[in-house]
Amino acid sequence: MLLSTPQDSPANQNLLNWSNSEKVVASTAFDGGLKRELHEGMQQARRMASQISEPSDLWELEHYLTKRRKEIDRKYDYVTAHGCFWQALARKPNQ
């Protein structure tokens, strides 16, 4: 599993009232989103790499990869993304 929460993290405090099955479902959803985005990025990078014919194409690929890495890093950053994700999920509709 890609997701782990340190014991003293703010995200972990929100998990105290969650059942183990809820934690597993949330972790699975989060990890699935990350894996899906990484897979999509890999597919696009392969398409771009297969079409490289000039040096400038190489730098376009590098630019794409750098941009996607930064986007994914921001989106799936432990402190911001996990905290927001857990807080959003902590607000159950029936509470």
ABEGO torsion letter per residue (X at the ends): XABBBBAABAAAAAAAABBAAAAAAAAAAAAAAAAAAAAAAAAAAAAAAAABABAAAAAAAAAAAAAAAAAAAAAABAAAAAAAAAAAAABBAAX
